[in-house]
Amino acid sequence: MPSLTQSARTTTALPAADDAVAHTLLNCLLREVSGPEHQSVVHDGHLLLRLPRRGVLLRVALRRTSLLGAHRFTGPVLERHESGWREVDWRRLAAHTQDELSLRTGVHNEEFLEQIASSHAAVATALLAPRPADLPDDRLSAYLASEQSLLFGHRFHPTPKARTGDPRAWSAYAPEVGAAFPLRHLAVRAHLIAEESAEPSASAALDRLRPDVPDGFRLLPAHPWQYDTLRAHPALRAALDRGDVVDLGPGGRPFAATASVRTLYDGDTFLKFSLNVRITNCLRKNSSYELSGAVALTRVLAPALADLADRFPGSAVLREPAYRTLALPGPDGTPIRELFEGFGVIVREGLPQRLAPGTTPLLAAAVADEYPTGAAHISRLLAGADERAALDWWSAYLDLLVPPVLAACFDHGLVLEPHLQNVLICVDSHGRPAQVLFRDLEGTKLVPEHHAGTLAALPPEVAGPMTYDSQRGWDRVVYCLLVNHVAELLAALADLHPRAEAALWARVRAVLETYSDRFGRPPRLAALLAGVPLPAKANLLTRWERKADRDAGYVRLPSPLAEDILRDTAGSTR
């Protein structure tokens, strides 16, 4: 892939951890607190942002402004004092944020500063790790390099790299340091295994990891970090002593950590493990309903996904056709929940099953990162390309990404979650988009009006978490597709060609308009095209109030999609 290995040597330098954390906090404050309360203004190349309840005025220099308000910052954050502007470090800014949120919500969160410090430490550590300048020549290595290049995380989340757990374990298992390692293999008596499969051969991906399992036993692979966490559990210790569970030790070829940390890949199959570790907001374990739900969704979605594949051959969804876990009975005879969920592993299809021939898959979040943290970054893919070539690339990508997500929603009542970490951009040998792959059924939901019969046939504890009502489902689609994904990749392109921002948004409008006209201009799409505000997930307030991600609220952002706004903006920048 010669054109993919030509690095752009003049791209923006990476910030220090101090500035990265401070800028991320400012992003959150601007989007969720000061912006909605009209306490911010762009003036003379700077953003001025006021925390009204604290009476604090902040200032930061701008690299570039954004039509969506997602500006690019540079340099230190300054705080206004009587004697003038003084630099404020990330710790003081975090304390200001804590105080403002306490006064605003009446809620106190004693974990907040510690989580920001954890995120800072992770970013600082990741910045020290070596990073390849160019994409490797083989597709698997190039893909894994993109998964492991996210040094800063979500720029609209206050603690994007926060994590619990032993720091030594993180150094062994974190994607940011290129972690790859063998799994821990357990042999479990067959009657103590719980599993479901959407098709008879789905669990074969687990069985072939170690063919020498004793008769009467089944293989249960475990993430080695999770095994270390749970190995002292009394019921597991007793099962090991009895010989009902046999620790076969590490084995097999290495699995590489992907961006989600707990999902691992060996080139054939993705395995999504439980981890009793909190990353950003959540404890990353597979709840029992998520285990069953993944397989249930794979079954239920088969007709819809087949239809989408026929209509949109440049896209595909990775199925999750099986799970397996440990079902040691407790005193009441039912499986011990901590072990059932703690050892649950979900099988996700590997890339060979869906990847278009001759393409290289790259994590969308790596392509769209604010900074060129890896060789998959858009500045590398489009090194030397002029504005016209960048716009052509963008149109090709939008044509692959947007229509199937909208069709899934409007035609099938299916809420995909195509945020940047759930989509792979598959490029040809010239770095041009040729296919998109959607992944992670945990975020995929059904709208009950379309699936009443299917949901009624499932246990309530599985069906409930599998649904969004119509409005919440639409907000999720618009947020993940347009705000989290399209707007962020557009921003990375606008960094390369700042005068093209309005033209880039015009291409987004064009693909939405084409779909809307083709399918009778659904009212919700008509509203988008008229410029109604866009929903953005309130990550700061969700983290502050310690809500589950499912219960996250939204703030509304001024939309750049209305035709007259784009026309006027394009005219003012050219």
N, C-alpha and C positions, 0 to 999 in steps of 0.2 A: 504494500500500500504506500507507494512513494509519496503521494500528495498528502497523506495523513501524517507523515513523519517530518514535515517541514515546520519547525517550531517558529512561532512569532516571538522574536527576541526583544521586542520593544513594548510589550504589554505592561499594564500597570503592575508595579511591584506589590508584593504582599505586605499588608500592614502588620505591625506588632500586635501581640495578643491584647495589650492594654487598649489600643485604639479600636481593634475589632470588637471587643466586648462593649466599649463605650458607644460605638456607633450602632451596635445592635440594640442597646437599650434606648438610644435616641429614636431609632426606627419604630420601636414599640410605643414609646411615648407619643410620637407624632401621630401614628396611626390610630391609637386607641384612647388617648387622654387629651393631649393638647390640641391636636387637629380637630376632632369633633367639637371641642369647646371653643374653637376659633381663638386659640392662644398661640398661634404660630404665624410666621410671615417670612417670606424670602426677600432679602434686601441686600443689595450691594455685594452679591456673591456669597452671602451667608444665609443660613437658616437661624432665625431667632425663635426660640421655643420657651414658653413660660409654663411653669408649674404653679398654677394660681393658688392652690391651698397652702403651698409652702412659701409662696412669694419669691421663687427663684427664677431668674432669667438666664437662659443658656444660649450659647452661640457656637456654631461650627461652620467652617468653610465648606463650600460646595464644589465638587468636581463637575457635577452636572445636575440640572433640575429634571424633573419627571412630570409628564402630563397627569400621571396617576397620583402624584405626591410621594412617590417612592424614590426620593432624591439620593444621590451619591455624595457621601461626605468624605472629607480628607482632613488629616491632621487632628490635633487635640480638641477636646471640648472645653469651652471657656465659660466661666460663671461671672455674672456682673456683681461687682462690689462697689462701695462708695468711691474707692480710689481707682476704679477701672476694671478691666477684664483680667481675670486670673484663670490659669489652667486648672481644671478639675479632673482628678483621676477617676478611673472606673469605679473604685470603691466608694468615693464620695457621691458619684452619680448614682450608684446603686442605692446608697442610703437615702438620697433625695427621692428616688423612685419609691422606695419602701414607705417613706413618710407621706408622700403624696397619695399613694394608694390607700394607706391606713386612714387618712383623713377623708378620702373620697368614698370609701366603701364601708367604713366602720368595722372592717375586718383586719386582724393582725396575722401576719404569716411569719412565724419565727424561723421558717426554713429558707426564706427567700434569699437572704444575703449569702448563706452557705451554698445554695445551689448556684448562684452567680459565680462565687469563688471556684466552685467545682468546674463550671464551664470554662472559666478563664484558665485554670490549670490544664484542662484537657487541650485547649487551643494552643497554649504555650508548648506543651509536650509534642503535639502534632507538628508544629512548625519546625521542630528540631529534626524530624525524621527525614531521611533522603527521599527525593521525589524524582521520577524519571522525567527528563526534558521532552522526550518524544514518545509517541505511542509505540508499544512493541509491535513487531511485524505480525505475530500470530494473533488471531481474533480473540481467543480466550484470554490471553494475557492483557490485550488491549482493553477488553471488557472489564476484567478484574481491576486493572489500574484505575479505570474510571470510578468503579464502586468505592475504591479505597482513597479517593483524592479529596473528600469533603472535609477540609480542615476546620472550617468555621461554622458549618451547619446553617440552619434556617435563619435568615437575617431579620425575620419578624417574629422571632421567639426569644424571650428574655434569657433563657438558659439553654441554648441549643445543644450544648455539649455537656450538660450536667449529667452526672452518673454517680451511682453508689457502687460499693464494692471495693475490694482490695486493689490498690493501684498497681500492685505487681501482676495481678490477674489481667488488668486492663492492658498492660504492656504486652501480654502474651496473646490476647484475643481481640484487640481493637483493629478495625479496618484501617484507621489512619496510619498505623505503623506497618501495614502490609501483612497482617497476621494470616497464617495458614498452618493448619495442624491436623493430626489424625483425630478421629472421634474416639470416645470411650465406648467400648462394646460390652453390652450385658446380654447374657443368655438367660431367658426367663421361661419358666415352665409354661407351656402353651395355655393352660387354663387361667393363668394370671396375666395374660395379655388381653387388653381391650383394643379393638381396631374396627375401622369401617373403611370400605373402599367403594368408589363409584363404579369401578369395573374390576373384573377378577384379577387382572395383571397389575393393578396399580401399586400394590404393596411389594411387588418384586424388586422395586428400586431399593428397598430396605434389605430384603433377604440377600441380595447379591453382594452387599457390602462385606459379608463374611460367611462364606459357604460352609465352614467347619463347625457349625453350631451342633451341640449334641442332640441326639434323637429325643423327641418329646419337649424340646425347648424352641423358643423363637428368639430371633435377634432383636434387641432393642438398642439402637445407637443413642448415645447421649452426648450433649455438649460437655466437654471435659470440665468447664468452669461450673456448669450446673451440677455435675456429678460431685465435684468437690463441695459444693454448697449443701447437697442433700445426703451425702454418704453417711453422716452421723445420725440420720433419722432412726429412731429405735426400731420401727417396723421394717425398714430396709436392712438394718443390721441383723435383725432376727432372720429375715428371709435369706440373707447371705450365709448366715451360720447354718441354716437348715439345708442349704443347697437349692432352695427354690429359685434363687437368683445367683448366677455365677458371674463374677467380674472377670471378663476375658482380657481386660486391659486395653490400652490404645491399639488401634489397628487400622489397616487399610490405607489408601492414598490420602493425602492431605485435602482438607476442605478449607476454602478461603472465606474469610469473613467479608460479607457484603456491607453496604452502608447502614443497614438496620442493626448490625452487630450480631443479632441472634440468628439471622438467616445465613446459611452457609452454602457454598457451591463447590462442586468438584469437577465441573465441566459437563456432567451428564444430568444431575438432578439437584434442585434446590431443596434443602431441608430447613424447615422453620422450627427452631427449638424454643422451649421455654427457658427464660433466664430470670432468676429471682433477683433482678437488678433493676433499679429505676433509671431509665434513660429519658431525658427531657421530662415529660410529665408522668409517665406510666411505668408500673412494674411490668416487665416484658415477659409475661408468662401466657401460655395458651390456656385460657379458661376452658372448662369442659364444653360450654356451649359453642366456643370458637372451634374446637376440634370437630365436633359434629357438624357445625355450621359450614365449615369449609367443604366437607364432602357433600353435604346437602345442596349447597349452592352449585357445586360442580355438576351434580345431577340435574338440578332444576334449570340451570342456565344453558344446558346443551342445545336446545332448539334455538334460543335467542342468539347464542354465540355462533352457531352455524349460519344463521341468517346474516349476522353482521359480517362474518368472514366472506360470505358470497358477495355481499353488496360492497364491501370495503376490503378488497384483497390486500391492501397495504397495511392492514392492522390485524392484530391477533391478541388474544387474552391467554395468559398462562393459567391453566387449571390447577386445582389442588385436590387430586382425586383420592387421597388416602391419609389416614392418621393411624398412629399406633402409640400405645402408652402402657404404663404399669398399673395393674388393677389389684393391688394387695388389699385384702379385706380388713376392715377395722373391727372393733368389738361388736358393732351392730350388723356385721356381714356385708356392708356396702364398701366400695373402694374408698381408701383413704384419700381425701380430696387433695391434700398437699402433694402427695406422690403422683396421683392420677394426672393432675395438671402440671406438676413440676417436671415429669418425664414425658409429657406429650410432645410428639414430633409430627409435623404436617409435611407431607410430600407435595412439592410443587413441581410441575413439569420443568424440565431443563430447556435450555435454548435450542438444542438440536430438533426438538419436536415442532417448533413454530418459526424458527428463524429463516428468513428468506435467503436463498443461496447467494453467496458472494457478498454478503453484507457483514458489517462489524457492529455489534450492539454496544452502545455507550449509554451510561446512566444520564438521563436528562438533567438531573441536578448538577452533574459535573460539567456538562456542556454549558449550562446557564449560570454557573457560579459568578458572583460579583467579581471575583479575582481569579486569575489563571492558576488555580491550585493544582491542575493536572494537565496532561497532554491532550485530554479530550475536550478542553475548553473551546468555546466557539472562536476565540481569537486564533487558536491553532488550526481549527478546521477551515477557517476562512482567511488564513494568513495571506496578505497581499491582494485580497479580493476588493474590488471597488464597490460603491454603493449599489449599483444596479445588480451586481452578482449577489450581494447580501440580500437584497429584496427578492431576488429569484429563489434563493435558498429558503428564505422565510415563507414564501408562498407555497413552495413544494412541501414544506413541513406542515404548515397549517392545513393543507388539503389532506394530509394523512391523519393528523391528530383530531381535528375538530368534528368532522361529520360523523364518525362512528360513535363518539361520546354523546352527541345530540340524538342520534338515532336510537341508541340504547335507552336514553331517557324517554323520548317522546313515543317511540314505537313499542318499547318493551317494558316500560316502567322499571328500568334498571338504572340504578345510580352507581356509575363507576366513580372511582376516586383517583382521577389522573393527575395527582400532584407530582412535583418534580422527582420525588424519590420512588414513585410507582410506575414510571414510564421509562422505557429504553428506546433511544433513537438509534435506529439501525441505518448506517450510512454505507454508500457504495465506495468503490476504490478512490473516488474523487472527493469523498467527504460530503456527498449530497444525500439528503434524507431519502430512503427507499422504503422504509417500513417503520411502524411503531409497535411496540409490545407493551401491553398493560399487565400489571401484576398485583398481587396481594388482595385476595378475596376478603380479608378481614374488613376492609373499608367499603366493599361492594354491598349495596343494600337494595331491597325490593320495595317498590311503592305498593301498599296493600290493595289499592283499587285495581291494580293489574294482576295481582297474584293471590287473591283471597282464598281460592281453593287450595293452592299449594301450601300457603301458610297455615291453613286450618288443619292440614294433614301432618304438620310437624309438632313436636312437643313445644309448649308455650315458651319454655326457657331457651329453646333454640330459635323459634320463629321471632320472638320479640326483638332481640338484638340484631336481627337480620333485616329490619325494616326502618324506613323513614317515611313520615307522612309526606304528602306531595310538596308542600312548601319547603320543608326542611331539606328534602331531597334535592329540590331545585337550587336552593342556596348552596348546598354542598357541591353540586355540579359546577355552578358558576364560579364559586370560590376556587375549587381545585383546578378547574380548566383555565379560567381566564385570569384570576388574580394570582394564584400561587404559581401557575405554570407559564401560561402565555405571556403575562406581563413581565415575569422575571427573565425569560429567555429574550423577549423583546428588549428589555433593559440592557442585557449583555450585548445585543446587536447595536443598540443605540450608543453604547460606550464606544464602539468601533466607528460609528457614523452618526454623530450627535445631531446633525441636521436632518436625519432621516426618521426621527421618532414619529412624527405625524404620519409619514408615508407607511411606516411599519404598522401603526394602528389602523390605517386605512385598509391595509391588506387583511387585518383581522375582521374589520367590518365587512369586507367584501365576501369572505368565506361564510360568515354568519348570514349575510343577506342571501347568498346563493342557496344555502340550505333552507332558509326561511321561505323563500319564494317557491322552492320546489315542493314544500310540504304544507302549503296553505297558510303561511305566515302565522304560526301559533302565537297566541297573545303574549306569552312570556318572552319569546324571541323578538316580537315586535317591540316590546318594552325595552329590551336590551338595545335594539337598534335606535330607539328614541333617546337613549342616553340616561335611563334610570340608574341610580347609584348601584355600585357593585358591592356584593357582600364580601367582607374580609374577616376571616376567623380571628377572634380576639384572644390571641395566644397569651398575651401579658395578663389580662384579667382572668382568663381561665386558670393559668398557673397560680396567680395570686390567691384566687378563691378555692383552689385545689379541687376543681371540678373534673369529672371524667371528660375525655375528649368528645364523647358523644353529646355531652351537654354544653359544649362550648357555644358561646354567643357570637354574634357577628356585629361588626361596625360597618357603616356604609361609606364607600369611597366615591368621590365624584368621577363619573365615567368619561373616558376620552373617546367613546364610540359614536356619539351622535354626529351625523353628517356635517351639520353646520359648524360644530366645534372643530372637527378635523379640517374642514376647509379653511376656517379662519386661522387655525394654528399653523397649518402648512403655509399659508400666505405670509404669516408673520416671521417665519424662520427661513424664508428663501428669498 
